[in-house]
């Protein structure tokens, strides 16, 4: 089973992007789906999580601008990013957690620049 992240790219400040992360195979019992990001020269930081019951959590840096959602039937998690800022520039990684442990996607690059 692999996680495939997509949707990154170059966007101007104030713009929007939607990231997707889909599992290539069947994964049962996913409890948490999450997004992390790693900016240039920085450590990987948690961005947002969505639990199997629909509960969502966000880091303070993205609260009110980003929205995480999931399609359980497709084992896919999304990250809608609005009002993007240059400091949002990073490689974004998805992660899923369940009885199988934790799986990471390969990352998709987001660059916010004019």
Buried (B, 14 or more C-beta within 10 A) or exposed (E): EEBBBEBBEEBEEEBEBEBBBBBEEEBEEBEBBBBBBBBEEEEBEEBBBBBEEEEEBBBEEBEEBBBBBBEEEEBBBBBBBBEBEEEBBBBBBBBBBBEEEEBBBEBBEBBBEE
